[in-house]
Amino acid sequence: MFEFDQYLGFLAFIIILLIGFWVMLFLTAIIPYWIGGAVKEMMDERKEKKRLEKEKA
């Protein structure tokens, strides 16, 4: 029915498909979460800096 070369090609296709799926999941889920956390931290630092400047004045 299938020759060994076709079986290897099918396995390669499935592996590449799964790798693409997990990369897509990583890019659409983890990267925005990471960027959002970095932005929130940056805003908190600016707020803290303004608060400290207000206390000195």
BAGU-332889 format. One record per residue: residue number from 1; x negated, y negated, z of N, C-alpha, C in turn; chain. Coordinates in nm, 3 decimals. Atoms other than C-alpha are relative to their C-alpha. Layout:
% residues N
vexnu:NUM, nc1:X, nc2:Y, nc3:Z, cac1:X, cac2:Y, cac3:Z, cc1:X, cc2:Y, cc3:Z, milum:A
...
This chain:
% residues 57
vexnu:1, nc1:-0.083, nc2:0.119, nc3:0.000, cac1:0.000, cac2:0.000, cac3:0.000, cc1:-0.088, cc2:-0.126, cc3:0.000, milum:A
vexnu:2, nc1:0.092, nc2:0.113, nc3:-0.005, cac1:-0.258, cac2:-0.261, cac3:0.113, cc1:-0.143, cc2:0.052, cc3:-0.003, milum:A
vexnu:3, nc1:0.141, nc2:-0.033, nc3:-0.004, cac1:-0.626, cac2:-0.249, cac3:0.047, cc1:-0.065, cc2:-0.078, cc3:0.113, milum:A
vexnu:4, nc1:0.068, nc2:0.061, nc3:-0.114, cac1:-0.878, cac2:-0.345, cac3:0.313, cc1:-0.026, cc2:-0.148, cc3:-0.022, milum:A
vexnu:5, nc1:0.026, nc2:0.142, nc3:0.029, cac1:-0.962, cac2:-0.677, cac3:0.139, cc1:0.126, cc2:-0.083, cc3:0.021, milum:A
vexnu:6, nc1:-0.125, nc2:0.073, nc3:-0.021, cac1:-0.598, cac2:-0.781, cac3:0.142, cc1:0.030, cc2:-0.014, cc3:0.149, milum:A
vexnu:7, nc1:-0.021, nc2:0.003, nc3:-0.145, cac1:-0.576, cac2:-0.694, cac3:0.511, cc1:-0.088, cc2:-0.108, cc3:0.064, milum:A
vexnu:8, nc1:0.090, nc2:0.104, nc3:-0.053, cac1:-0.880, cac2:-0.914, cac3:0.586, cc1:0.048, cc2:-0.140, cc3:-0.039, milum:A
vexnu:9, nc1:-0.053, nc2:0.129, nc3:0.044, cac1:-0.732, cac2:-1.197, cac3:0.383, cc1:0.121, cc2:-0.040, cc3:0.081, milum:A
vexnu:10, nc1:-0.118, nc2:0.028, nc3:-0.082, cac1:-0.405, cac2:-1.169, cac3:0.573, cc1:-0.041, cc2:-0.041, cc3:0.142, milum:A
vexnu:11, nc1:0.047, nc2:0.035, nc3:-0.133, cac1:-0.589, cac2:-1.174, cac3:0.906, cc1:-0.064, cc2:-0.139, cc3:0.002, milum:A
vexnu:12, nc1:0.061, nc2:0.132, nc3:0.008, cac1:-0.793, cac2:-1.477, cac3:0.799, cc1:0.107, cc2:-0.107, cc3:-0.010, milum:A
vexnu:13, nc1:-0.110, nc2:0.095, nc3:0.014, cac1:-0.473, cac2:-1.656, cac3:0.695, cc1:0.070, cc2:-0.022, cc3:0.133, milum:A
vexnu:14, nc1:-0.069, nc2:0.011, nc3:-0.129, cac1:-0.303, cac2:-1.581, cac3:1.028, cc1:-0.087, cc2:-0.074, cc3:0.101, milum:A
vexnu:15, nc1:0.091, nc2:0.067, nc3:-0.095, cac1:-0.610, cac2:-1.691, cac3:1.228, cc1:-0.008, cc2:-0.149, cc3:-0.030, milum:A
vexnu:16, nc1:0.006, nc2:0.142, nc3:0.038, cac1:-0.640, cac2:-2.019, cac3:1.033, cc1:0.131, cc2:-0.070, cc3:0.032, milum:A
vexnu:17, nc1:-0.131, nc2:0.057, nc3:-0.032, cac1:-0.266, cac2:-2.079, cac3:1.074, cc1:0.013, cc2:-0.026, cc3:0.150, milum:A
vexnu:18, nc1:-0.009, nc2:0.017, nc3:-0.145, cac1:-0.286, cac2:-2.026, cac3:1.451, cc1:-0.094, cc2:-0.109, cc3:0.051, milum:A
vexnu:19, nc1:0.093, nc2:0.106, nc3:-0.039, cac1:-0.593, cac2:-2.248, cac3:1.485, cc1:0.060, cc2:-0.136, cc3:-0.035, milum:A
vexnu:20, nc1:-0.065, nc2:0.125, nc3:0.039, cac1:-0.409, cac2:-2.521, cac3:1.293, cc1:0.114, cc2:-0.036, cc3:0.092, milum:A
vexnu:21, nc1:-0.112, nc2:0.025, nc3:-0.091, cac1:-0.106, cac2:-2.484, cac3:1.517, cc1:-0.049, cc2:-0.055, cc3:0.133, milum:A
vexnu:22, nc1:0.048, nc2:0.045, nc3:-0.130, cac1:-0.306, cac2:-2.522, cac3:1.837, cc1:-0.069, cc2:-0.136, cc3:-0.009, milum:A
vexnu:23, nc1:0.060, nc2:0.133, nc3:0.019, cac1:-0.504, cac2:-2.818, cac3:1.699, cc1:0.110, cc2:-0.105, cc3:-0.011, milum:A
vexnu:24, nc1:-0.111, nc2:0.094, nc3:0.012, cac1:-0.177, cac2:-2.987, cac3:1.601, cc1:0.065, cc2:-0.023, cc3:0.136, milum:A
vexnu:25, nc1:-0.058, nc2:0.013, nc3:-0.133, cac1:-0.035, cac2:-2.918, cac3:1.947, cc1:-0.089, cc2:-0.088, cc3:0.089, milum:A
vexnu:26, nc1:0.094, nc2:0.081, nc3:-0.078, cac1:-0.348, cac2:-3.066, cac3:2.107, cc1:0.009, cc2:-0.146, cc3:-0.040, milum:A
vexnu:27, nc1:0.001, nc2:0.138, nc3:0.047, cac1:-0.340, cac2:-3.377, cac3:1.889, cc1:0.131, cc2:-0.073, cc3:0.031, milum:A
vexnu:28, nc1:-0.128, nc2:0.066, nc3:-0.021, cac1:0.031, cac2:-3.444, cac3:1.940, cc1:0.041, cc2:-0.005, cc3:0.146, milum:A
vexnu:29, nc1:-0.041, nc2:-0.003, nc3:-0.140, cac1:0.048, cac2:-3.371, cac3:2.314, cc1:-0.107, cc2:-0.057, cc3:0.093, milum:A
vexnu:30, nc1:0.102, nc2:0.035, nc3:-0.098, cac1:-0.283, cac2:-3.419, cac3:2.492, cc1:-0.063, cc2:-0.135, cc3:-0.029, milum:A
vexnu:31, nc1:0.066, nc2:0.127, nc3:0.035, cac1:-0.438, cac2:-3.710, cac3:2.302, cc1:0.086, cc2:-0.122, cc3:0.040, milum:A
vexnu:32, nc1:-0.080, nc2:0.115, nc3:-0.045, cac1:-0.141, cac2:-3.952, cac3:2.356, cc1:0.005, cc2:-0.012, cc3:0.152, milum:A
vexnu:33, nc1:0.001, nc2:0.002, nc3:-0.147, cac1:-0.133, cac2:-3.854, cac3:2.726, cc1:-0.131, cc2:-0.060, cc3:0.050, milum:A
vexnu:34, nc1:0.132, nc2:0.050, nc3:-0.037, cac1:-0.506, cac2:-3.928, cac3:2.751, cc1:-0.008, cc2:-0.151, cc3:-0.026, milum:A
vexnu:35, nc1:0.004, nc2:0.142, nc3:0.034, cac1:-0.472, cac2:-4.265, cac3:2.573, cc1:0.090, cc2:-0.079, cc3:0.095, milum:A
vexnu:36, nc1:-0.092, nc2:0.068, nc3:-0.092, cac1:-0.170, cac2:-4.359, cac3:2.788, cc1:-0.060, cc2:-0.016, cc3:0.139, milum:A
vexnu:37, nc1:0.064, nc2:0.009, nc3:-0.131, cac1:-0.362, cac2:-4.282, cac3:3.107, cc1:-0.112, cc2:-0.103, cc3:0.000, milum:A
vexnu:38, nc1:0.109, nc2:0.097, nc3:0.009, cac1:-0.660, cac2:-4.489, cac3:2.991, cc1:0.056, cc2:-0.142, cc3:-0.003, milum:A
vexnu:39, nc1:-0.061, nc2:0.133, nc3:0.006, cac1:-0.433, cac2:-4.786, cac3:2.909, cc1:0.054, cc2:-0.039, cc3:0.137, milum:A
vexnu:40, nc1:-0.055, nc2:0.028, nc3:-0.134, cac1:-0.258, cac2:-4.760, cac3:3.247, cc1:-0.113, cc2:-0.035, cc3:0.097, milum:A
vexnu:41, nc1:0.114, nc2:0.028, nc3:-0.088, cac1:-0.594, cac2:-4.749, cac3:3.428, cc1:-0.059, cc2:-0.137, cc3:-0.030, milum:A
vexnu:42, nc1:0.054, nc2:0.130, nc3:0.038, cac1:-0.717, cac2:-5.052, cac3:3.232, cc1:0.091, cc2:-0.113, cc3:0.052, milum:A
vexnu:43, nc1:-0.093, nc2:0.102, nc3:-0.050, cac1:-0.402, cac2:-5.248, cac3:3.322, cc1:-0.009, cc2:-0.012, cc3:0.152, milum:A
vexnu:44, nc1:0.014, nc2:0.004, nc3:-0.146, cac1:-0.438, cac2:-5.153, cac3:3.690, cc1:-0.127, cc2:-0.073, cc3:0.041, milum:A
vexnu:45, nc1:0.125, nc2:0.069, nc3:-0.031, cac1:-0.799, cac2:-5.273, cac3:3.689, cc1:0.014, cc2:-0.151, cc3:-0.022, milum:A
vexnu:46, nc1:-0.021, nc2:0.143, nc3:0.023, cac1:-0.697, cac2:-5.608, cac3:3.536, cc1:0.086, cc2:-0.062, cc3:0.110, milum:A
vexnu:47, nc1:-0.087, nc2:0.049, nc3:-0.105, cac1:-0.419, cac2:-5.646, cac3:3.793, cc1:-0.078, cc2:-0.016, cc3:0.131, milum:A
vexnu:48, nc1:0.081, nc2:0.005, nc3:-0.122, cac1:-0.664, cac2:-5.570, cac3:4.076, cc1:-0.099, cc2:-0.117, cc3:-0.006, milum:A
vexnu:49, nc1:0.094, nc2:0.110, nc3:0.017, cac1:-0.916, cac2:-5.819, cac3:3.935, cc1:0.070, cc2:-0.134, cc3:0.021, milum:A
vexnu:50, nc1:-0.076, nc2:0.124, nc3:-0.019, cac1:-0.650, cac2:-6.093, cac3:3.919, cc1:0.037, cc2:-0.020, cc3:0.147, milum:A
vexnu:51, nc1:-0.035, nc2:0.011, nc3:-0.141, cac1:-0.542, cac2:-6.014, cac3:4.275, cc1:-0.120, cc2:-0.044, cc3:0.084, milum:A
vexnu:52, nc1:0.120, nc2:0.038, nc3:-0.073, cac1:-0.900, cac2:-6.041, cac3:4.402, cc1:-0.038, cc2:-0.146, cc3:-0.026, milum:A
vexnu:53, nc1:0.029, nc2:0.140, nc3:0.031, cac1:-0.951, cac2:-6.373, cac3:4.219, cc1:0.097, cc2:-0.092, cc3:0.071, milum:A
vexnu:54, nc1:-0.100, nc2:0.080, nc3:-0.068, cac1:-0.628, cac2:-6.504, cac3:4.371, cc1:-0.030, cc2:-0.011, cc3:0.150, milum:A
vexnu:55, nc1:0.035, nc2:0.002, nc3:-0.142, cac1:-0.745, cac2:-6.408, cac3:4.723, cc1:-0.119, cc2:-0.090, cc3:0.028, milum:A
vexnu:56, nc1:0.117, nc2:0.085, nc3:-0.019, cac1:-1.076, cac2:-6.589, cac3:4.676, cc1:0.036, cc2:-0.147, cc3:-0.009, milum:A
vexnu:57, nc1:-0.035, nc2:0.142, nc3:0.022, cac1:-0.909, cac2:-6.912, cac3:4.562, cc1:0.084, cc2:-0.056, cc3:0.112, milum:A
